[in-house]
Amino acid sequence: MPDEINSVPPSLPAPSPTQPQTNRGIGHLSMAEEMDSAKWTLPPIVPILIGLAAVAVVVGIVMFVFRATPTATGTIAKVIAAQQEANVLVAIHVKFENLTDQPLQIRNINAELEAADTKKYTDIAAPAVDLDRYFQAFPQLGEGRVTPLKEELKIPAKTSQAGMAIFSYPVDKTAFDARKSLSVRIEFYDRPAMVLHQP
């Protein structure tokens, strides 16, 4: 029993200060190396600038090749207004040209009135079959009468087209005459729309 009390386990040897560091694995990075300078963490700037310039050139070429080309161009030739109770009827004459190598087909026609108080009113064109009734009730709308523009009308390639459409707005003729702007939007099948503004 006394032998057990007096026995002392052997002590472990202390590591030598000159003992070389052991390899701690592939993911270990010395703090001195990590914080040494920015050159270890920032990529070179020249290759990045060259890459950005190349991307910008490619995007520019793609945008130029696939840019939207105008389908048609034209003008509002004449605007005639007539008072109808609390509304105003407006006959708008337009002239435009098909700039494409294929026929254009009208999908729909609408016009927007911006009044002097900046309120905007939009209306779709009256059906072409109703124009004769409008001309009988309001003869001034038929002044300089031209072919009615209508949905499904086909305009041959590289040709000009003149036509008219009638719209109605919930303002009186005085307010219409004092308008801020008037525009006509003609939408085509499978082509960008054409918007004409009154000069």
trRosetta pair geometry for C-beta under 8 A, 3 or more apart (Angstrom, degrees):
i j d omega theta_ij theta_ji phi_ij phi_ji
1 4 5.9 -51 -158 25 37 110
1 5 7.1 31 152 -16 66 101
2 5 5.7 -54 -152 33 43 110
2 6 6.3 26 159 -9 73 111
3 6 6.3 -66 -146 45 30 101
3 7 6.4 38 157 -37 66 105
4 7 6.0 -51 -150 17 30 113
15 19 5.4 -92 179 25 94 147
16 19 4.3 116 67 -38 90 98
21 24 8.0 -43 160 -30 105 97
23 28 8.0 170 -179 44 58 136
24 28 4.0 70 86 -44 112 162
25 28 5.3 108 63 -13 75 103
29 33 5.9 -115 179 76 87 116
29 34 5.2 93 129 -60 119 107
30 33 4.4 83 68 7 96 103
30 34 6.8 -167 91 -10 49 85
31 34 5.5 -54 -141 37 35 112
31 35 6.1 5 169 5 70 111
32 35 6.9 -70 -140 50 21 89
32 36 6.3 51 154 -69 59 92
33 36 5.6 -24 -149 -23 30 122
33 40 7.4 136 163 -109 76 171
34 40 7.5 -140 -139 98 34 146
36 40 6.5 72 59 -8 104 136
37 40 6.3 112 73 -3 69 93
38 41 5.9 -74 -159 48 55 97
38 42 5.3 19 159 -1 94 118
39 42 6.7 -63 -121 48 26 92
42 45 7.9 -3 152 -54 113 83
43 47 7.3 -79 151 62 111 113
43 48 6.4 113 100 -48 117 117
44 47 5.5 71 88 13 104 101
44 48 7.3 179 98 -7 57 92
45 48 5.6 -65 -156 40 40 113
45 49 6.1 38 154 -21 76 107
46 49 5.9 -56 -147 36 31 109
46 50 6.4 30 156 -18 65 106
47 50 5.6 -55 -146 38 34 112
47 51 6.2 37 155 -21 67 106
48 51 5.7 -56 -150 36 30 112
48 52 6.4 29 154 -17 65 106
49 52 5.8 -53 -146 37 32 110
49 53 6.3 32 155 -19 65 106
50 53 5.8 -55 -149 36 30 111
50 54 6.4 32 153 -21 64 106
51 54 5.7 -54 -149 34 31 111
51 55 6.5 30 154 -17 65 104
52 55 5.8 -54 -148 37 33 110
52 56 6.3 34 153 -20 66 106
53 56 5.7 -54 -148 36 32 113
53 57 6.5 34 154 -21 65 104
54 57 5.8 -53 -150 33 32 111
54 58 6.5 30 154 -17 65 105
55 58 5.8 -56 -149 37 32 110
55 59 6.3 31 155 -17 67 107
56 59 5.8 -55 -145 38 30 110
56 60 6.3 33 155 -21 64 108
57 60 5.7 -56 -149 36 29 114
57 61 6.5 29 155 -19 64 105
58 61 5.9 -54 -149 35 31 110
58 62 6.4 29 154 -17 65 106
59 62 5.8 -56 -147 38 31 110
59 63 6.3 30 156 -18 66 108
60 63 5.9 -57 -146 38 29 109
60 64 6.3 28 156 -19 64 107
61 64 5.8 -57 -149 36 30 111
61 65 6.3 25 157 -17 66 108
62 65 6.0 -57 -144 38 29 107
62 66 6.1 -9 169 15 66 114
63 66 6.7 -74 -134 56 22 85
63 67 6.2 54 159 -70 62 87
64 67 5.9 -22 -149 -25 26 116
68 192 5.9 73 -172 -47 124 151
69 99 7.6 -136 145 112 101 127
70 73 5.8 37 147 -56 144 95
70 99 5.7 46 101 46 90 155
70 192 7.4 -94 -136 73 41 128
70 194 7.7 71 -169 -104 93 92
71 98 7.5 -40 158 -144 73 63
71 99 6.3 154 157 47 22 99
71 100 5.9 -19 -149 -34 65 117
71 104 6.5 107 167 -105 113 132
71 188 6.1 -153 156 30 157 147
71 191 4.4 100 -113 166 145 122
71 192 5.2 -175 -19 59 119 80
71 193 7.8 142 35 65 138 0
71 194 6.1 -115 71 -58 104 99
72 96 5.0 54 158 161 119 120
72 97 6.1 175 -155 81 81 44
72 98 5.4 -38 -99 -103 103 42
72 99 5.7 -180 -98 2 38 90
72 100 7.7 -57 -61 -6 73 91
72 104 6.4 -19 -50 -51 126 170
72 155 7.7 44 -97 88 141 154
72 186 7.6 -39 68 82 139 127
72 188 7.7 120 -3 -36 122 141
72 194 4.6 -47 70 -74 101 147
73 96 6.4 -180 95 -151 28 85
73 97 5.8 -11 59 51 75 93
73 99 6.3 55 0 -43 92 125
73 194 7.2 -158 -88 -140 27 123
74 94 5.8 63 139 172 135 99
74 95 5.4 -168 -158 99 105 49
74 96 2.5 -67 -55 -95 144 79
74 97 6.3 160 -74 6 86 62
74 194 6.7 56 25 161 105 140
74 196 5.6 -47 89 -91 91 129
75 94 7.0 179 91 -151 39 70
75 95 5.8 0 54 57 80 89
75 96 7.5 168 16 -77 44 69
75 196 6.2 146 -141 -154 19 120
75 199 6.8 0 -158 -34 112 113
76 79 6.5 20 160 -51 122 99
76 92 6.1 -53 -144 -169 108 103
76 93 7.2 108 -171 77 62 55
76 94 5.6 -45 -107 -98 52 79
76 182 7.2 115 -135 104 176 105
76 184 6.2 136 -85 5 108 120
76 196 5.2 143 -44 138 84 119
76 197 7.1 -100 -2 112 120 20
76 198 4.7 -53 63 -97 148 64
76 199 7.0 -164 57 -4 93 76
77 93 4.5 -63 67 109 102 103
77 94 6.2 159 4 -116 90 19
77 95 5.1 69 -48 -10 124 102
77 162 7.3 2 -3 -142 154 103
78 91 7.8 -6 111 110 97 92
78 92 7.5 167 88 -155 56 39
78 93 4.0 23 48 37 93 123
78 144 6.3 33 61 83 173 146
79 90 6.4 -16 -166 -168 91 103
79 91 7.4 158 -155 82 41 56
79 92 5.5 -4 -107 -108 77 72
79 93 7.5 -136 -63 23 39 76
79 182 6.6 70 -107 97 153 162
79 198 6.4 -7 -35 -115 140 133
80 90 7.1 153 80 -156 47 53
80 91 4.5 -5 58 55 100 103
80 93 8.0 50 -3 -15 98 100
80 140 6.1 -163 175 140 123 89
80 141 5.6 160 106 -120 124 49
80 143 5.8 152 -100 48 157 111
81 88 5.3 -4 -168 176 110 116
81 89 7.0 150 -156 80 55 49
81 90 5.1 -17 -101 -101 78 77
81 91 7.8 -158 -72 22 33 67
81 173 5.4 146 131 -133 122 93
81 176 5.2 163 -139 113 158 146
81 177 7.0 -142 49 -64 152 79
82 88 7.0 151 74 -162 36 67
82 89 4.8 -17 62 60 91 101
82 90 8.0 -176 22 -75 66 36
82 91 8.0 37 -1 -8 103 98
82 138 4.2 118 126 -164 168 136
82 140 5.4 149 -82 67 116 114
82 141 5.5 -76 -8 -52 134 98
82 173 7.3 -48 -178 -91 11 126
83 87 7.9 144 -163 88 50 46
83 88 6.0 -41 -105 -107 49 73
83 89 7.9 -129 -47 19 1 80
83 172 6.4 11 -123 -160 106 76
83 173 4.5 -76 -69 -27 93 120
84 87 4.8 -23 75 75 96 91
84 88 6.7 146 23 -114 82 19
84 89 5.0 62 -15 -23 129 103
84 138 7.1 -67 -73 -64 104 137
84 168 7.2 -55 55 -131 138 109
86 170 6.7 5 128 -155 98 73
86 172 7.1 -71 -160 -74 46 81
87 168 5.2 13 169 -174 138 100
87 169 6.4 154 -160 76 86 38
87 170 5.7 -51 -104 -104 84 43
87 171 7.5 51 -141 41 46 35
88 168 7.2 163 80 -151 43 56
88 169 5.4 -15 57 59 91 90
88 171 5.8 -30 6 79 116 72
88 172 6.2 106 -53 -171 106 20
88 173 5.0 141 -111 -80 120 60
88 175 7.7 -154 -20 64 140 89
88 176 4.6 -114 96 -36 172 146
89 134 6.6 -176 -177 -154 150 117
89 138 6.0 159 67 30 144 170
89 141 6.3 -40 119 -83 120 138
89 166 6.1 -3 -177 -172 99 108
89 167 7.5 157 -158 82 53 40
89 168 5.5 -25 -102 -98 65 80
90 111 7.4 -120 91 97 130 153
90 113 7.8 145 -6 -71 163 129
90 166 6.8 155 80 -154 46 58
90 167 4.9 -20 63 63 100 88
90 168 7.3 175 17 -84 80 29
90 169 6.7 24 -7 0 122 106
90 176 6.9 -163 -75 -160 119 144
90 182 7.9 -141 177 -145 155 139
91 134 7.9 149 -75 134 107 136
91 141 4.4 135 -33 -159 133 86
91 142 7.8 -179 -84 -63 169 28
91 164 5.7 12 -179 179 94 125
91 165 7.6 171 -149 86 56 30
91 166 5.2 -26 -96 -97 69 81
92 111 6.1 142 0 -93 158 155
92 164 6.4 164 83 -151 43 73
92 165 5.8 -16 58 60 93 77
92 166 7.7 165 15 -92 72 30
92 167 6.7 16 -4 5 115 111
92 182 7.5 -163 -104 154 130 126
92 184 5.8 173 133 -71 151 132
93 144 6.8 -38 -65 111 157 117
93 146 6.0 91 -133 24 109 128
93 162 7.2 7 -177 -176 95 93
93 163 7.5 -174 -148 102 61 28
93 164 4.6 -33 -96 -92 65 98
94 149 7.1 8 45 -40 113 146
94 162 7.2 -177 94 -147 48 53
94 163 6.2 -12 59 64 85 70
94 164 7.2 153 15 -94 69 44
94 165 7.8 0 5 10 111 96
94 184 5.9 -113 -69 73 139 159
94 186 7.7 -167 102 -40 166 133
94 196 5.8 135 -130 50 123 168
95 160 6.7 4 -176 -178 91 109
95 161 7.4 173 -151 89 50 46
95 162 4.7 -15 -103 -102 82 84
96 160 7.2 174 96 -152 31 67
96 161 5.8 -15 65 60 76 89
96 186 7.4 -141 14 35 165 153
96 194 6.4 89 -149 141 154 160
96 196 7.1 -115 -74 -67 118 133
97 158 7.9 2 177 -159 97 37
97 159 7.2 -154 -148 109 70 27
97 160 4.7 -36 -97 -99 82 73
97 161 7.5 161 -93 16 33 71
98 103 7.4 -25 -162 -140 161 38
98 104 5.0 -160 -119 0 116 119
98 155 4.7 169 -53 123 130 116
98 156 6.8 -175 45 90 153 39
98 157 6.0 -127 119 -136 129 30
98 158 6.2 -77 90 -37 93 16
98 159 5.6 20 34 49 112 62
98 160 7.7 -151 12 -81 73 26
98 161 7.1 60 -28 -9 94 110
99 158 7.5 45 -139 -98 22 57
100 104 6.6 117 38 -58 124 97
100 157 6.0 -90 99 -130 69 87
100 158 7.7 -121 78 -49 36 63
100 191 7.1 -99 -36 -119 154 140
101 157 5.2 26 -173 -157 28 139
101 158 7.0 16 -107 -35 47 103
102 157 5.4 44 -29 -84 3 115
103 154 5.0 9 171 -174 129 104
103 155 6.3 159 -161 76 73 45
103 156 5.4 -42 -103 -117 92 37
103 157 5.7 -80 -62 -41 49 73
104 154 7.1 155 80 -155 44 54
104 155 4.5 -8 57 54 96 103
104 188 4.9 -58 -167 -132 100 140
104 189 8.0 157 -168 42 58 74
104 191 6.2 -63 -126 31 97 159
105 152 6.3 -15 -175 -150 104 39
105 153 7.1 165 -151 81 58 38
105 154 5.0 -23 -97 -98 80 73
105 155 7.7 -170 -76 17 33 71
105 188 6.2 116 66 -157 48 83
105 189 4.8 -6 73 22 105 115
106 109 6.6 -5 -176 -48 126 97
106 149 6.7 163 -109 179 172 95
106 150 7.0 136 80 95 139 36
106 151 5.8 -132 109 -128 98 36
106 152 6.6 -46 68 15 80 15
106 153 4.7 18 22 50 121 86
106 154 7.9 -135 5 -70 76 30
106 155 7.6 76 -37 -15 91 103
106 186 6.1 -61 -128 -172 102 101
106 187 7.3 94 -162 76 62 52
106 188 6.2 -61 -104 -101 37 66
107 151 6.6 -3 169 -141 21 91
107 187 4.5 -58 61 108 111 95
107 188 5.9 137 -7 -147 97 12
107 189 5.2 133 -66 -57 106 68
108 124 6.5 -45 179 -143 113 113
108 125 7.7 179 -177 25 69 101
108 151 5.8 -2 -93 -98 55 108
108 187 5.2 10 53 49 74 113
109 124 6.9 110 83 -164 58 68
109 125 4.1 18 86 -12 111 131
109 149 5.7 92 -61 118 162 123
109 150 8.0 -94 4 -118 129 18
109 151 7.3 -138 0 -66 89 72
109 165 5.3 -143 123 -91 146 169
109 184 6.9 -9 -169 -174 95 99
109 185 7.3 163 -154 85 48 55
109 186 5.3 -8 -108 -108 84 72
109 187 7.5 -156 -75 21 39 73
110 122 5.8 27 165 -178 124 98
110 123 6.5 178 -154 91 84 35
110 124 4.7 -50 -96 -101 92 57
110 125 6.8 -127 -86 -21 39 73
110 167 7.9 94 -159 -108 51 127
110 184 7.6 171 93 -154 36 56
110 185 5.4 -8 64 58 80 100
111 122 7.2 173 87 -147 38 60
111 123 6.1 -14 58 60 82 81
111 125 7.3 83 -10 -69 99 77
111 165 7.4 169 -30 93 122 121
111 167 4.8 -94 47 -57 126 162
111 182 6.8 6 178 -175 111 85
111 183 6.6 175 -154 91 68 45
111 184 4.7 -27 -100 -102 92 67
111 185 7.1 176 -88 16 38 71
112 120 5.9 -5 -174 -170 107 105
112 121 7.0 157 -155 80 57 44
112 122 4.8 -22 -100 -97 81 82
112 181 7.9 11 106 106 92 96
112 182 7.4 173 87 -150 53 43
112 183 5.2 -3 53 58 94 93
112 185 7.2 40 -9 -11 101 109
113 120 7.0 157 83 -154 50 53
113 121 4.7 -10 58 59 101 97
113 122 7.8 -171 21 -76 67 36
113 123 7.9 16 -1 6 104 101
113 167 8.0 171 -34 119 112 138
113 169 5.1 -5 24 -103 152 155
113 171 7.4 -134 121 19 147 134
113 176 7.0 -49 -153 -126 144 82
113 179 5.9 -84 -166 -131 93 136
113 181 7.7 169 -156 89 39 55
113 182 5.6 -5 -108 -107 67 80
114 118 6.5 -13 -175 -142 99 41
114 119 7.4 164 -153 82 54 36
114 120 5.1 -22 -99 -99 73 80
114 179 6.5 109 77 -174 55 92
114 180 4.4 -62 110 67 102 108
114 181 4.4 23 42 49 117 88
114 182 7.5 -143 25 -66 73 42
115 118 7.0 -55 73 15 71 13
115 119 4.8 1 39 57 117 86
115 120 7.6 -154 9 -79 77 30
115 121 7.1 55 -30 -4 102 107
115 171 6.1 166 -95 -90 129 159
115 175 5.8 -10 -141 169 117 105
115 176 7.9 -67 -109 -92 86 40
115 178 7.6 39 -166 92 73 86
115 179 5.8 -76 -117 -119 41 70
115 180 6.5 48 111 3 16 96
116 175 7.0 -126 13 -156 103 72
116 178 4.6 -25 -43 131 133 104
116 179 6.5 -125 -45 -118 71 20
116 180 5.7 145 -98 -47 38 88
118 180 6.6 28 -90 -9 52 160
121 169 4.7 100 113 -142 148 104
121 170 6.5 -165 -128 33 144 81
121 171 7.0 -150 -10 -16 157 110
123 167 4.3 130 85 -163 126 101
123 168 5.7 178 -146 55 161 57
123 169 6.2 -124 -21 -75 134 69
124 167 7.7 176 88 -117 17 92
125 149 6.7 -79 -154 87 168 98
125 150 7.6 -146 111 -107 136 48
125 165 3.8 -56 -130 -172 125 129
125 166 6.8 97 -158 53 74 46
125 167 6.3 -65 -104 -74 51 82
126 130 5.1 -97 160 75 111 125
126 131 6.8 138 99 -73 117 69
126 134 6.9 99 96 -43 164 143
126 165 7.0 159 36 -177 70 77
126 166 4.5 -21 24 77 123 98
126 167 7.1 -161 -19 -82 87 33
126 168 7.4 74 -59 -17 110 100
127 130 4.9 87 69 1 86 105
127 150 7.3 46 -161 -130 54 106
128 131 5.8 -25 -164 -12 46 117
128 148 3.9 140 -135 118 100 141
128 149 7.4 -153 -84 82 112 29
128 150 3.8 -46 -31 -80 133 127
129 132 7.8 -42 175 16 42 100
130 133 5.4 -52 -170 37 65 116
130 134 6.4 67 137 -22 82 101
130 166 7.9 -114 97 58 100 131
131 134 5.5 -56 -152 36 40 113
131 135 6.3 38 153 -20 71 105
131 148 5.2 -146 -26 -87 158 138
131 166 6.2 153 -111 -3 84 128
132 135 5.6 -54 -147 36 34 111
132 136 6.5 34 154 -20 66 103
133 136 5.8 -53 -149 34 32 110
133 137 6.4 19 157 -8 66 109
134 137 6.1 -64 -145 45 29 102
134 138 5.9 -32 174 41 69 103
134 141 5.6 -59 141 86 104 155
134 166 5.5 18 155 -138 176 175
135 138 7.0 -76 -122 70 21 64
135 139 6.5 52 179 -115 63 44
135 141 5.9 -126 -99 81 60 100
135 142 3.9 67 -139 -63 109 121
135 145 7.1 21 -111 -95 140 135
136 139 7.5 10 -141 -73 17 73
138 141 4.6 56 107 -5 107 114
138 142 7.9 151 102 -12 67 84
139 142 5.7 -57 -165 31 50 112
140 143 5.8 -14 -170 -22 51 114
141 166 6.6 34 -172 -108 137 121
142 145 4.7 -15 -169 -63 73 118
145 164 7.2 -104 -150 26 53 150
146 162 5.2 -78 -180 129 150 104
146 163 5.9 -151 115 -121 111 28
146 164 5.2 123 59 -16 92 106
147 162 6.8 108 37 92 98 72
147 163 4.9 -59 88 -109 84 83
147 164 7.4 147 78 18 38 78
148 163 6.2 42 158 -167 14 101
148 164 6.1 -59 -110 69 50 74
148 165 6.8 92 -161 -90 76 58
149 153 6.3 -115 -158 22 59 157
149 163 3.7 112 -57 127 86 137
149 164 6.5 -175 -2 63 90 20
149 165 4.8 -54 54 -55 106 103
149 186 7.4 -78 175 -112 146 122
150 153 5.1 113 64 -39 71 112
153 163 7.7 78 139 -89 171 166
155 159 6.2 -156 174 73 83 102
155 161 4.8 -75 -120 -43 121 142
156 159 4.6 49 74 7 91 137
165 184 7.4 132 48 -139 126 129
169 176 6.6 132 68 -93 133 111
171 175 4.0 -107 173 87 119 132
171 176 5.6 147 96 -54 116 79
172 175 5.2 95 56 11 69 100
172 176 7.1 -129 104 -5 36 91
173 176 5.3 -54 -146 37 37 115
173 177 6.2 38 155 -22 69 103
174 177 5.9 -53 -147 34 29 109
174 178 6.6 14 155 -6 62 110
175 178 5.9 -65 -148 46 32 103
175 179 7.4 71 146 -66 59 71
176 179 5.7 -9 -169 -41 41 112
179 182 5.9 51 125 -48 151 96
181 197 6.7 -35 -168 -154 110 102
181 198 6.8 171 -164 42 61 101
182 197 7.5 132 82 -158 51 57
182 198 4.4 38 65 -10 97 132
183 195 5.8 9 175 -178 121 95
183 196 6.4 165 -158 84 69 47
183 197 4.8 -28 -102 -100 95 66
183 198 7.0 -121 -76 -6 48 76
184 195 7.2 166 84 -154 46 50
184 196 4.7 -6 56 56 95 100
185 193 5.6 15 -175 165 94 132
185 194 7.4 162 -153 84 49 47
185 195 4.9 -14 -102 -103 79 80
185 196 7.9 -170 -75 22 34 66
186 193 6.4 166 83 -163 44 81
186 194 4.9 -8 59 59 98 96
186 195 7.9 -173 23 -79 64 35
186 196 7.5 30 -2 -4 103 104
187 193 4.4 -37 -101 -104 67 107
188 191 4.0 -13 90 59 125 110
188 192 7.6 27 45 71 106 28
188 193 6.7 171 13 -100 73 49
188 194 7.4 51 -18 -6 108 94
